[in-house]
Amino acid sequence: MNANKKTIFAKSIPVLFMTVVGLACSSRIEYGRPIAQAPASTININTATVDDLERLPHIGRKTAEAIVEFRTANGPFRRVEHLMLIRGVSEPRFAELRPILRAD
């Protein structure tokens, strides 16, 4: 390499370094987080009746009965996430119900 090419190469290293550092340290936008509101009351899925469960959003009579039947056949739910084992309780539906459920 001749001296002129070495000089160009040597001058381009800091520019390349600053570009890489600038891209790695890009700013991040942080949006406000929603304030969690504690529900007035929660429903224990291990003791709730069919009527209690039917009052939950998007839970109809058949799904409420399926929850009670499952609980009777298999024992109490150990975690509220196990409610997704019931046909009719999908992940999106469970995510909506999660704040108002408990399994004591």
C-alpha positions in Angstrom: 0.0 0.0 0.0 1.3 3.4 -0.8 1.3 6.3 1.7 -1.8 8.0 0.2 -3.9 4.9 0.6 -2.7 4.3 4.2 -3.8 7.9 5.0 -7.2 7.5 3.5 -7.7 4.2 5.3 -6.5 5.7 8.6 -8.9 8.6 8.3 -11.8 6.3 7.5 -11.5 4.1 10.6 -12.7 6.8 13.1 -15.6 7.6 10.8 -16.6 4.0 10.6 -16.2 3.6 14.3 -18.4 6.6 15.1 -21.1 5.3 12.6 -21.2 1.9 14.3 -21.3 3.4 17.8 -24.0 5.9 16.7 -26.2 3.1 15.3 -25.7 0.9 18.4 -26.7 3.8 20.7 -29.8 4.9 18.9 -32.4 6.5 21.1 -35.4 4.5 22.2 -38.9 5.9 22.5 -40.6 5.0 25.7 -44.3 5.3 25.8 -46.3 5.9 29.0 -47.3 2.7 30.7 -51.0 2.2 31.5 -51.8 2.4 35.2 -53.0 -0.9 36.4 -56.3 -0.7 38.1 -57.0 -3.2 40.8 -60.4 -4.9 40.2 -63.0 -4.4 42.8 -63.3 -8.1 43.4 -61.8 -11.2 42.0 -63.4 -14.6 41.4 -61.9 -17.8 42.7 -62.2 -20.3 39.9 -62.0 -23.1 42.5 -65.1 -22.1 44.4 -67.1 -20.2 41.9 -70.5 -21.6 40.8 -71.7 -21.8 37.3 -73.7 -18.6 37.8 -70.6 -16.8 39.2 -68.5 -17.9 36.2 -71.2 -17.0 33.7 -71.0 -13.3 34.9 -67.4 -13.2 33.6 -66.9 -11.4 30.3 -67.2 -13.8 27.3 -68.0 -16.8 29.4 -71.3 -18.4 28.5 -73.3 -21.0 30.3 -71.6 -24.0 28.5 -68.1 -22.7 29.2 -69.0 -22.1 32.8 -70.4 -25.6 33.1 -67.3 -27.0 31.4 -65.1 -25.2 34.0 -67.0 -26.7 36.9 -67.0 -30.2 35.3 -63.3 -30.0 34.8 -62.7 -28.9 38.3 -64.9 -31.7 39.7 -63.2 -34.3 37.6 -59.6 -33.1 38.1 -59.6 -31.3 41.4 -59.0 -27.6 42.0 -57.0 -25.5 39.6 -53.4 -25.0 40.8 -53.0 -21.9 38.7 -55.4 -19.6 36.9 -53.5 -20.3 33.6 -54.8 -23.9 33.7 -58.2 -22.4 32.8 -56.9 -22.4 29.2 -57.3 -26.2 29.3 -61.0 -25.6 29.0 -62.4 -25.6 25.5 -63.7 -22.1 24.9 -61.1 -20.3 26.9 -58.5 -19.1 24.4 -55.3 -17.2 25.2 -56.7 -13.8 24.2 -59.8 -14.4 26.2 -57.8 -15.6 29.2 -55.6 -12.5 29.0 -58.7 -10.4 29.3 -60.0 -12.4 32.3 -56.7 -12.8 34.1 -56.9 -9.6 36.2 -60.2 -10.7 37.8 -59.4 -14.4 38.4 -57.6 -16.2 41.2 -57.0 -19.8 42.2 -56.8 -20.2 46.0 
